[in-house]
């Protein structure tokens, strides 16, 4: 388990502590911070986009790459 600080946002002002799966020396994979790792963004606004709308950030995979 590799807990790392992830800086997010346009000006990198949002901070999250995440468990990162380090696959190489330059990148790691985390659970998507936008949808919670399940790939479904429709749970936040089902009346607008439907119940099974894929997350825009992770493209519905539930995982994201971050640089180390």
Kinemage of the C-alpha trace (Angstrom):
@kinemage 1
@onewidth
@group {chain A} dominant
@subgroup {mainchain}
@vectorlist {calphas} color= white
{ca unk a 1} P 0.000 0.000 0.000
{ca unk a 2} L 1.540 3.266 -1.158
{ca unk a 3} L -0.278 6.251 0.289
{ca unk a 4} L 0.564 9.385 -1.659
{ca unk a 5} L -0.633 12.972 -1.816
{ca unk a 6} L -2.493 13.818 -5.036
{ca unk a 7} L -2.831 17.494 -5.990
{ca unk a 8} L -5.934 18.153 -8.137
{ca unk a 9} L -7.759 21.075 -9.661
{ca unk a 10} L -6.929 23.787 -12.173
{ca unk a 11} L -4.419 25.425 -9.830
{ca unk a 12} L -3.646 22.160 -7.968
{ca unk a 13} L -5.336 23.547 -4.842
{ca unk a 14} L -7.276 20.366 -3.953
{ca unk a 15} L -5.391 17.688 -2.067
{ca unk a 16} L -6.339 14.021 -1.656
{ca unk a 17} L -4.456 11.176 0.008
{ca unk a 18} L -4.751 8.067 -2.194
{ca unk a 19} L -3.531 4.505 -2.347
{ca unk a 20} L -1.400 4.397 -5.512
{ca unk a 21} L -0.538 1.207 -7.398
{ca unk a 22} L 2.931 2.077 -8.681
{ca unk a 23} L 3.433 0.301 -11.996
{ca unk a 24} L 6.550 2.083 -13.178
{ca unk a 25} L 8.850 4.804 -11.965
{ca unk a 26} L 6.867 7.628 -13.553
{ca unk a 27} L 3.158 6.755 -13.212
{ca unk a 28} L 0.734 5.143 -10.811
{ca unk a 29} L -2.895 4.055 -10.936
{ca unk a 30} L -5.581 5.142 -8.449
{ca unk a 31} L -9.324 4.687 -8.028
{ca unk a 32} L -11.107 7.534 -9.800
{ca unk a 33} L -11.613 10.481 -7.467
{ca unk a 34} L -14.642 11.784 -9.379
{ca unk a 35} L -16.865 8.663 -9.328
{ca unk a 36} L -15.338 6.806 -6.380
{ca unk a 37} L -13.846 4.010 -8.462
{ca unk a 38} L -16.960 2.345 -9.878
{ca unk a 39} L -17.000 4.192 -13.235
{ca unk a 40} L -20.629 5.315 -12.868
{ca unk a 41} L -21.256 9.041 -12.642
{ca unk a 42} L -25.017 8.669 -13.137
{ca unk a 43} L -25.550 8.012 -9.427
{ca unk a 44} L -24.987 11.732 -8.748
{ca unk a 45} L -27.599 13.042 -11.231
{ca unk a 46} L -29.785 10.160 -12.468
{ca unk a 47} L -32.669 12.456 -13.426
{ca unk a 48} L -30.407 14.417 -15.816
{ca unk a 49} L -27.996 11.896 -17.363
{ca unk a 50} L -29.561 8.550 -16.461
{ca unk a 51} L -28.624 5.961 -13.881
{ca unk a 52} L -25.775 4.367 -15.875
{ca unk a 53} L -23.786 7.312 -17.196
{ca unk a 54} L -20.015 6.667 -17.500
{ca unk a 55} L -17.674 8.967 -15.618
{ca unk a 56} L -15.962 11.577 -17.795
{ca unk a 57} L -12.691 11.577 -15.864
{ca unk a 58} L -11.997 7.824 -16.004
{ca unk a 59} L -14.122 7.047 -19.110
{ca unk a 60} L -16.140 4.516 -17.104
{ca unk a 61} L -13.188 2.349 -16.075
{ca unk a 62} L -13.042 3.458 -12.433
{ca unk a 63} L -9.259 3.898 -12.555
{ca unk a 64} L -7.024 6.908 -13.307
{ca unk a 65} L -3.334 7.396 -13.998
{ca unk a 66} L -1.345 9.940 -12.000
{ca unk a 67} L 2.228 11.083 -12.404
{ca unk a 68} L 4.677 10.438 -9.585
